[in-house]
Amino acid sequence: MNLPRFNAAPLLIAVLCVLLLGSCGTLTGPISEDYGKRTLGTVWDDQMVESRGISLIRNESPELKEAHINITSFNGTVLVSGQVPSEAAKTAAAAAIQNLRKVKKIHNELEVAGPTSTMARANDSYLTAKVKTALLLNGDTEALRIKVVTENNVVYLLGLVTRAESDAVVETARSVFGVQKIVKAFEYIN
């Protein structure tokens, strides 16, 4: 006598679906957006602005090809820092990136001076690390929302912060030994 065969595969699939999808619909409150966080797409856009921007600046004039220039972008706010040989070169550098997509605001902090030494740049890196560490230890603001750039002992602060967080970040940076000046290039979220 032939008994019908029982196929357990459909039953197993149904049980797995119930178990796996059971917690997908739980929502305990309203969905809130954290305006202080950048999306992965925004981070990508910032990286593209930095790489494309430095290329545009270098090709703008022979004077800029040899200058020490850094471009830092955070959520479309662009900091141009470093040293250039003339005021015309400073203006040309900012003009070169003015029309880049995803650039909201440019902070042209270029100095008309000779390039800094390797020792000065190493000290700038050390100061940046000290400020970042102080921000991490302070805990008043989520340190990952702040970008710290140091050029010739001047600390530039970029990020998405509230005005209260801005004040706390500046006070923390000010407390770090070696910082001569602080320049805020924040985007305020309130």
C-alpha positions in Angstrom: 0.0 0.0 0.0 1.3 3.4 -1.0 0.9 6.1 1.6 1.0 9.7 0.5 4.4 11.3 1.2 4.4 14.3 3.5 6.5 17.2 2.2 7.9 19.3 5.1 9.6 22.0 3.0 6.5 24.3 2.6 5.8 24.1 6.3 9.4 24.8 7.2 9.5 27.8 4.9 6.3 29.2 6.4 7.6 28.8 10.0 10.9 30.5 9.1 9.1 33.4 7.5 7.0 34.0 10.6 10.0 33.9 12.8 12.2 36.1 10.6 9.5 38.7 9.8 7.8 38.8 13.2 9.9 41.6 14.6 10.1 43.7 11.4 7.0 45.7 12.1 7.7 46.8 15.7 7.7 50.5 16.1 7.5 52.0 19.5 7.3 55.7 18.7 7.4 58.3 16.0 10.3 58.1 13.5 12.8 60.9 14.2 15.5 62.1 12.0 18.9 63.0 13.5 19.8 66.2 11.7 23.3 66.1 13.1 24.3 63.0 11.2 25.5 62.9 7.6 24.2 60.2 5.3 26.6 57.9 3.5 25.7 59.8 0.3 26.7 63.1 1.9 30.0 61.7 3.0 30.6 60.5 -0.5 29.7 63.9 -1.9 32.2 65.6 0.5 35.0 63.2 -0.6 34.2 64.0 -4.2 34.2 67.8 -3.6 37.6 67.4 -1.9 39.3 65.4 -4.6 37.7 67.3 -7.5 38.3 70.7 -5.8 42.0 70.2 -5.3 42.3 69.2 -8.9 40.4 72.3 -10.1 42.6 74.6 -7.9 45.8 73.0 -9.1 44.8 73.5 -12.8 43.6 77.1 -12.2 47.1 78.7 -12.4 50.8 77.7 -12.3 51.0 79.7 -9.0 48.5 77.4 -7.3 50.2 74.3 -8.6 53.1 74.6 -6.2 51.1 76.2 -3.3 50.3 74.2 -0.1 46.5 73.9 -0.2 44.1 71.7 1.7 40.4 71.3 1.0 38.0 69.9 3.6 34.3 69.4 3.0 31.7 68.6 5.6 28.1 68.5 4.5 28.8 70.9 1.6 30.6 73.4 3.8 34.1 73.7 2.3 37.2 74.9 4.1 40.1 76.0 1.9 43.3 76.3 4.0 47.0 76.5 3.5 49.4 79.0 2.1 49.5 80.7 -1.3 52.0 83.2 -2.8 49.6 86.1 -3.5 46.2 87.6 -2.8 45.3 86.9 -6.5 46.1 83.2 -6.0 43.9 83.1 -2.8 41.0 84.6 -4.8 41.5 82.3 -7.7 41.6 79.2 -5.5 38.1 79.9 -4.1 36.8 80.9 -7.5 37.9 77.6 -9.0 35.6 75.6 -6.7 32.7 78.0 -6.5 30.6 76.2 -9.0 31.2 72.6 -7.9 28.1 70.6 -7.3 27.2 70.0 -3.6 29.2 73.1 -2.4 26.9 75.2 -0.2 29.5 77.5 1.4 33.2 78.2 1.1 35.4 79.4 3.9 38.6 80.7 2.2 41.2 80.6 5.0 44.3 80.6 2.8 47.2 82.7 4.0 49.4 84.7 1.7 52.7 83.3 2.9 55.3 80.7 2.1 54.4 77.0 2.7 54.8 75.8 6.2 57.6 73.4 7.1 57.3 69.7 7.6 57.8 70.2 11.3 55.0 72.8 11.5 52.7 70.3 9.6 53.6 67.6 12.0 52.8 69.9 14.9 49.4 70.7 13.2 48.6 66.9 13.0 49.5 66.6 16.7 47.3 69.5 17.7 44.4 68.0 15.6 44.8 64.7 17.5 44.8 66.5 20.8 41.7 68.5 20.0 39.9 65.4 18.7 40.9 63.5 21.9 39.6 66.3 24.1 36.3 66.3 22.2 36.0 62.6 22.6 36.7 62.7 26.3 34.5 65.8 27.0 31.3 64.0 25.8 29.3 67.3 25.4 28.9 66.7 21.7 29.1 63.6 19.6 32.7 63.9 18.4 32.0 62.2 15.0 29.9 65.1 14.0 32.9 67.5 14.3 35.7 67.7 11.8 38.9 69.3 13.1 41.5 70.7 10.8 44.7 72.5 12.0 46.8 74.7 9.8 49.8 76.7 11.3 48.4 76.3 14.9 45.0 77.6 13.9 42.2 75.1 14.6 39.3 75.1 12.1 36.1 73.4 13.3 33.5 72.1 10.9 30.3 70.1 11.6 26.6 69.9 12.1 25.9 71.3 15.6 23.5 73.3 17.6 24.6 76.7 18.9 25.0 75.3 22.4 27.1 72.5 21.1 29.2 74.9 19.1 30.1 76.9 22.3 31.0 73.6 24.1 33.2 72.5 21.2 35.0 75.8 21.0 35.6 75.8 24.8 37.0 72.3 24.6 39.3 73.2 21.7 40.4 76.4 23.4 41.5 74.4 26.5 44.1 72.4 24.4 47.6 73.7 24.8 49.2 75.0 21.6 46.0 76.2 19.9 46.6 79.8 18.9 43.3 80.6 17.2 40.0 78.9 16.6 37.8 79.4 13.5 34.3 78.1 13.4 32.9 76.9 10.1 29.9 75.1 11.6 26.5 74.4 10.0 23.9 75.1 12.7 21.0 72.7 13.0 18.8 74.9 15.1 
